[in-house]
Amino acid sequence: MEYPFDSPLQQVLRSTKPRRGTERQFQAPLSEVQPAPAEDPAAAIANTIQELGQTTPVEAPDTDIFCMSIIGQIEGHMVLPPQNKTTKYEHIIPQLVAVEESEKVEGLLLILNTVGGDVEAGLAIAELVASLSKPTVSLVLGGGHSIGVPIAVSSDYTFIAESASMTIHPIRLNGLIIGVQQSFEYLEKMQDRVTKFVVDHSNITEDRFRELMLNTQQMSKDIGTTVVGEDAVKYGLVDEVGGLGAAMRKLHELIREREQVVTNEVGVMQ
C-alpha cells in the first residue's frame, strides 16, 4: 500500500530520515583509524614497581641475578592498615616461581628489613626460597625479626650487616583465643614448625634456639632475645657478617659452582 506524499506517516518518515552525507560525518575513514599505542616498556616496569615493589625477572635482561626484598611487615591473609609498610606474600610467591622458571635468572639475592608478620605467610615464603634449585643468598639489613628469621636462614648462605639485628621470640596470637588445652597445643605445634625450620636451615642447635626464644632477662615487656651482627654469627643463625658487596660475591661464587656441577654432569652423561 502506498501512502500519499503529504500523509502524516510520510511526514514523520521524512523528519526522521538523516540528510544525505550526515550518516558518514560520525565515522572516520578507515585510513585515519590509528591502532592503539603499545604500552611503553619503561612505563610497564614503573607500574610493576609501583604495584609489587620490584621488577619481574623478565624485565632485567642485563643481569643474571634477581633481587627480591622483604620490607616492613609481612602481610598474610588479613589486609593491614594502609599506613603500614608491608610485603604481600601473594606478590612474592609468583616472583619466586618466575625466578625458578626464568632462563635468564641464575641466582636470587634476598634482602630483608622486616619486623615479621603473618607466621604462615612467612613460612610459605621461606619454604619456597629453600626449595629453589638456583643459588640463593640473603642479606639482613636493619632487622630480620620474628618470622623474618626463617626467611633469612632459608637461603643457601646468609649475611647480616654489622648493625642489623634479629629478634627471636615465641609465636603470638591476636584476637579472640579460646582458653582450652587444644588452643595451647595448636600454638605449640606452630612454634615447633618455626623452630624445626630454623634449626634445619642454619647452624644453631634446637636447645640454643629455644633458650634464646624463652629468655626473660632481656626484654622488659616480652620474652625473647635480640641478637646483633656478630652475635647472630656466634649463635649459628647466619653464616657471616657482611654487606651488599660480600653477598654479591658469594652469590656469583655459588652460581659458578652450580655451573661447574652441571657441566660435569653433562660430561659424565656423554
Beta strands, then each sheet from edge to edge (+ up, - down):
strand 1: 65-75
strand 2: 86-88
strand 3: 107-117
strand 4: 136-144
strand 5: 157-160
strand 6: 165-168
strand 7: 225-228
strand 8: 240-241
sheet 1: 2+ 1+ 3+ 4+ 5+ 8+
sheet 2: 6+ 7-
end
